[in-house]
Amino acid sequence: MSRRPSVVFAVAVIVSSSLFIAGCGASSTAAEAAPDPTAPAGAVLDVPVVTATAGTIESALEISGTLAPRTRVAVRPKLPGTLERVLVDIGDRVSIGQTIATIDRREIDAQADAAVAAVAVASAALESAEANLANALLESDRAKNLFDKGALPRQRLDGAQTAYRAAIAQRDLAAANRAQADAALRRAREVQRDATVTSPVNGFVVERHYDAGAMPTDKPIVVVADLHQMKLEAGVSELEAGRLRVGMKALVSVQARPGETFPGQLAAIAPEVDERNRHFKIDVRVANDGRTLLSGMYASARIVEATTPNAILIPKEAVVTRDGKRGVQKVMGDTLTFVEITEGTTDGTRVQVVRGLAAGDLVLADARRQIASGAKVRAITENRP
């Protein structure tokens, strides 16, 4: 009776040990059966691939900034005074020469009337001086004839000639006064015209600061902007500026109208670098006939630097650097082989392959995946744009 518990215990230990050993053996077998994608010789790996295609690729420079009208003019009065009328409001379309506002011109008109009267007085004085000159000329000629005949003393001849010279001087003085009066009248007329404030450009009123009865001070009466063409200004580096040329095409987009693009053109490149940031200022112009774009909108522009047709294209993720060489993992049959390539234009998403691939070649889609050259693979084609 005393030995039976010991026997039971021994049997339990033996059974437990057997189960433990059996479990370890099963676990070890499962671990050995787990697939290892990096090694086993003869194993075939499923890999995503892309096809090298022939197409057109563009290299471009992206810039961003705030849209502004190409022309924006602050309209200020040339004369001090009280505004009599303001004829336009914000949003109104105006043309060159159109009246924007008028200044109270009662005093100006009175000065113009005085100038007209002064011209009349000067004209009358000139006519009188010319008549006196004509009479003095006759008296001088008569005295000369009488003196030549011995009928007039020398003293009388000298007096007649002196009177003639004095008449010439009076005529010249009257003519000068008349010219001065004419100049004063022209100036008065100009002041009258300046009392009417006109638009110097075609465009739209984007600001208005005064109403009738106000006396303009530091601010303009209105601001007129030509919204038919907008400009996007930005700074580019020396390297980027060297690749740009005036006339290059650009595509402009704004946050306010997602999904839309507006054709533009590089209109200007500053010939001098900004010493503060070592950037060159560029100006992209975009047509805005429909007034879709508004001044102050945040926008970006894609300036097309070069266009390459019939290029062999692959995604940039397919290119890898190995041993200092740029290349791709090309699928040849069922084998993966590293092929060195020469790259060309890139648009940030795709890369042009100048040498090393042909249209239709399959390459590993993601070159970051570490697979040894010569590995056996099964290609799974990915759809790329």
Secondary structure, DSSP 8 states (H G I E B T S, - for coil): --SHHHHHHHHHHHHHHHHHHHHHHHHHHHHHHS--TT--TT-EEEEEEEE-EEEEEEEEEEEEEEEEEEEEEEE--SS-S-EEEE---TT-EE-TT-EEEEE--HHHHHHHHHHHHHHHHHHHHHHHHHHHHHHHHHHHHHHHHHHHTT-S-HHHHHHHHHHHHHHHHHHHHHHHHHHHHHHHHHHHHHHHHHTEEE-SSSEEEEEE---TT----SS-SEEEEEEEEEEEEEEE-HHHHHH--TT-EEEEEETTSTT--EEEEEEEE-SS-BTTTTBEEEEEEEE-TT--S-TT-EEEEEEEEEEEEEEEEEEGGG-EEETTEEEEEEEETTEEEEEE-EEEEE-SSEEEEEES--TT-EEES-TTS---TT-EEEEEE----
